[in-house]
Amino acid sequence: MRIVTLSDLHIGKWGDFGMNTLREVSRLDADVLYFGGDLAEPDHDTPQRGWDRFERGLEMLAASPAPVKLFTLGNNDLEQIRNSFVSEHYDEMASRVGAYGFSLLDAVPKVVGDVAFVGNVGWYDGTLWTKHCMDDVFGYPNDPAAIRARATAYFCGQEFKGRLLKNYSPDDLFAHCTERLSNHLDAVHADTAVSAVVLGVHFVPSTQFVMGDTPKFAYLNWYMGSQAHAEHYLREKVVLGFTGHTHRSDAWSVGLLKVHNVSGPKQPRLFELEKSSDGLYVAKTVL
């Protein structure tokens, strides 16, 4: 099984990068296309402009010859939605991506043969945060309580027009996503017809995925993910892991599992799942 992956194209932000990557995807032969979130930049002043970018991206993604097309939400994809509660996001987004032939993994896992694909935006909880050496940089506070308050004000208050979370706090959304992901993994692990699981979480599972060469950027760890996501990748049947969000093209191990960040400049990526002589799946990187 050949799996082509890409994530965090942010169409409308980085010139031709997103469109050029989408054109490359259409030339790759694969069985499964996995998109890991943040397809296009939302426009808070003119929401329709963000949706137009999003749907143009979906249209180009749909040109992939892969017969199975999968989509996992990113934070920017959630910001495209302004008029539905979190509990309704899955229905709205599943309908929008479904119109282009995609299955939304946040809503329900997808089983292909005996391989289950599970995915979720994940969100963050502050557990990856470390204090940095500057009091304030790029407008972000350097205190955990202040960072949490800023996130709440942004998503629940008037700074974000439309109040993404409405009756949720960012902590509520994290708990909601984590519980949903656990339930989906429980279901596919209980399915005796499933031999292997491919797992993708948009937000990253540990500090090794975010630590850069410049100490002043360490404070951004607060918004990058959660150490709690790592436990999902450690589930017994998971043989291949994807993550995104941080715009890095690297891979690190979570336990014995190799988790690939597919959100950086090296896109698209191509992986292959093969059964070994003992009947177990082995993942390898092709591109």
ChimeraX attribute file (.defattr): number of C-alpha atoms within 10 A of each C-alpha:
attribute: neighborCount
match mode: 1-to-1
recipient: residues
	/A:1	14
	/A:2	20
	/A:3	21
	/A:4	24
	/A:5	24
	/A:6	28
	/A:7	31
	/A:8	28
	/A:9	28
	/A:10	22
	/A:11	21
	/A:12	19
	/A:13	12
	/A:14	11
	/A:15	10
	/A:16	12
	/A:17	15
	/A:18	21
	/A:19	19
	/A:20	12
	/A:21	19
	/A:22	23
	/A:23	15
	/A:24	13
	/A:25	26
	/A:26	16
	/A:27	11
	/A:28	18
	/A:29	16
	/A:30	21
	/A:31	17
	/A:32	22
	/A:33	26
	/A:34	25
	/A:35	31
	/A:36	31
	/A:37	29
	/A:38	27
	/A:39	29
	/A:40	26
	/A:41	22
	/A:42	26
	/A:43	16
	/A:44	16
	/A:45	10
	/A:46	9
	/A:47	15
	/A:48	13
	/A:49	15
	/A:50	23
	/A:51	18
	/A:52	13
	/A:53	19
	/A:54	23
	/A:55	17
	/A:56	16
	/A:57	19
	/A:58	22
	/A:59	16
	/A:60	16
	/A:61	26
	/A:62	21
	/A:63	14
	/A:64	23
	/A:65	17
	/A:66	21
	/A:67	13
	/A:68	17
	/A:69	24
	/A:70	24
	/A:71	27
	/A:72	28
	/A:73	27
	/A:74	25
	/A:75	17
	/A:76	19
	/A:77	22
	/A:78	19
	/A:79	22
	/A:80	23
	/A:81	20
	/A:82	17
	/A:83	12
	/A:84	16
	/A:85	15
	/A:86	17
	/A:87	10
	/A:88	11
	/A:89	19
	/A:90	19
	/A:91	14
	/A:92	13
	/A:93	22
	/A:94	21
	/A:95	15
	/A:96	17
	/A:97	20
	/A:98	16
	/A:99	14
	/A:100	16
	/A:101	18
	/A:102	23
	/A:103	23
	/A:104	26
	/A:105	26
	/A:106	26
	/A:107	21
	/A:108	17
	/A:109	22
	/A:110	20
	/A:111	16
	/A:112	13
	/A:113	11
	/A:114	12
	/A:115	21
	/A:116	22
	/A:117	23
	/A:118	27
	/A:119	31
	/A:120	28
	/A:121	29
	/A:122	31
	/A:123	25
	/A:124	26
	/A:125	21
	/A:126	20
	/A:127	17
	/A:128	25
	/A:129	20
	/A:130	19
	/A:131	17
	/A:132	16
	/A:133	13
	/A:134	12
	/A:135	12
	/A:136	13
	/A:137	14
	/A:138	5
	/A:139	7
	/A:140	13
	/A:141	18
	/A:142	19
	/A:143	16
	/A:144	15
	/A:145	10
	/A:146	12
	/A:147	18
	/A:148	19
	/A:149	14
	/A:150	16
	/A:151	15
	/A:152	18
	/A:153	16
	/A:154	17
	/A:155	20
	/A:156	20
	/A:157	16
	/A:158	10
	/A:159	13
	/A:160	16
	/A:161	15
	/A:162	18
	/A:163	22
	/A:164	24
	/A:165	23
	/A:166	15
	/A:167	11
	/A:168	17
	/A:169	18
	/A:170	21
	/A:171	16
	/A:172	13
	/A:173	18
	/A:174	19
	/A:175	16
	/A:176	16
	/A:177	18
	/A:178	20
	/A:179	13
	/A:180	18
	/A:181	26
	/A:182	15
	/A:183	12
	/A:184	21
	/A:185	24
	/A:186	12
	/A:187	11
	/A:188	22
	/A:189	19
	/A:190	10
	/A:191	12
	/A:192	8
	/A:193	13
	/A:194	16
	/A:195	18
	/A:196	23
	/A:197	26
	/A:198	20
	/A:199	25
	/A:200	32
	/A:201	30
	/A:202	30
	/A:203	27
	/A:204	31
	/A:205	26
	/A:206	20
	/A:207	19
	/A:208	13
	/A:209	26
	/A:210	20
	/A:211	17
	/A:212	12
	/A:213	8
	/A:214	7
	/A:215	13
	/A:216	15
	/A:217	17
	/A:218	19
	/A:219	25
	/A:220	23
	/A:221	23
	/A:222	20
	/A:223	21
	/A:224	25
	/A:225	31
	/A:226	23
	/A:227	15
	/A:228	17
	/A:229	20
	/A:230	17
	/A:231	12
	/A:232	19
	/A:233	28
	/A:234	15
	/A:235	16
	/A:236	10
	/A:237	20
	/A:238	22
	/A:239	23
	/A:240	23
	/A:241	25
	/A:242	26
	/A:243	30
	/A:244	30
	/A:245	27
	/A:246	22
	/A:247	17
	/A:248	19
	/A:249	16
	/A:250	15
	/A:251	16
	/A:252	15
	/A:253	14
	/A:254	17
	/A:255	11
	/A:256	10
	/A:257	16
	/A:258	17
	/A:259	24
	/A:260	22
	/A:261	30
	/A:262	29
	/A:263	28
	/A:264	18
	/A:265	15
	/A:266	15
	/A:267	23
	/A:268	20
	/A:269	21
	/A:270	21
	/A:271	18
	/A:272	18
	/A:273	19
	/A:274	14
	/A:275	11
	/A:276	9
	/A:277	7
	/A:278	6
	/A:279	9
	/A:280	13
	/A:281	19
	/A:282	13
	/A:283	18
	/A:284	13
	/A:285	12
	/A:286	11
	/A:287	12
